[in-house]
């Protein structure tokens, strides 16, 4: 805008003087339009900045392992008679997968069974007692022995008389005396036998026979168990992953025959730093990423030891159900939040923009008295951490300010806008792992070589 002098005014006509005077008073058309109030034409969505804590999420990688893995072996020495499964077969619990030769054990079972029958019969006889015929026969034997004693006694007295008369030698008397003593001993034995038959066996004898019978029964039970162990059964629903022997091989006790892994129940084993592991809660939900799949799982255990090599603690995460479709050996990833939480203001990541000086900035709407319109103001912030679509910042931003969450590339400081209030940023963002919710997604606070801060990026891209 130029300045009109008095000399120029005198040279102009009256009409021109009036026009120049009005131009001098009002100024340029642009200034006039600037002095008039501007109506906002752009509507932006705003979200209130609020205080919160957001720890750094880090991704930890482990492997999928079966919940149970077993090397099936025989408890006996023997020859493999048949194998009923092959690699890759799914086997239900209780199925016979391998059969050992049974011929020797079956013969042993027959022999012990015969001994048991004999011992049991004798025990029943001892318990039931003697029959009448046995008692009569024993009494007859006693009478016979007593008759023999009477005869031996007469012979002894007769020979002793003859010896006194000097008719026979003394040796004949000695023989008669020995015969008498022998007959007397036979009578005593027959009398005891009759008494035993009449009163039955003693309790001690019955107990001894019972013990003998029990021992034979135990031997038979051992053989039955060994026969059962010739059949190798699958202890749970499993899949065959290794086969170490074939039919005809002679195996020793404990020698692996087949290796099985449980199906439909798996675990993810991950190493996690102690500072994070100590804050984990048994039973909490964990989202695993296995390949391109995301699987809901449960933290089952955190081992109470730190690996001396990796300085990590093993975490066991259970995966159950046929829908998991994981295979042992696959890599699994889980994200856990760091133990140290960062205090700041939570705002949407979409609210951030690089300022010309390379710093991070966001825009807020200063509403003043009007609640639906306001003026755009820039706020320089420092990014502390990120959690998916939410970042934690500090700096010029204040708690409760209306942060522009949309159209940030269409606004500039001093611009008048209408506001549309959006959803609130959660105070505690979701901690389940997502593709953009890892440590590699953290906004880098450091500057590049050219003095400007590096843009948002993923590591490795």
Buried (B, 14 or more C-beta within 10 A) or exposed (E): EEEBEEEEEEEEEEEEBEEBEEBEEEEEEEEEEEEEEEEBEEEBBBBBBBEBBBBBBBBBEBEBBBBBBBEBBBBBEBEBBEBEBEEEBEBEEEBBBBBBBBEEBEEBBEEBBEBBEEBBEEBEEBEEEBEEEEBEBBBEBBEEBBEBBEEBBEBBEEBBEBBEEEEBEEEBBEEBBEBBEEBBEBBEEBBEBBEBBEEBBEEEEBEBBBEBBEEBBEBBEEBEEBBEBBBBBBEBBBBBBBBBBEEEEEBEEEBBBBBBBBBBBBBBBBBBBBEBBEEBEEEEEBBBBBEEEBBEBBBBBBBEEBEEEEEBBBBBBBBBEEEBEBEBEBEBBBBBBBBEBBEBBBBBBBBBBBBEEBBBBBBBBEBEEEEEBBBBBBBBBBBBBBBBBBBBBEBBBEEEBBBBBBEBEEBEEEBBBBBEEBEEBEEEBEBBBBEEBBBBBBBEEEEEEEEBBBEBEEEEE
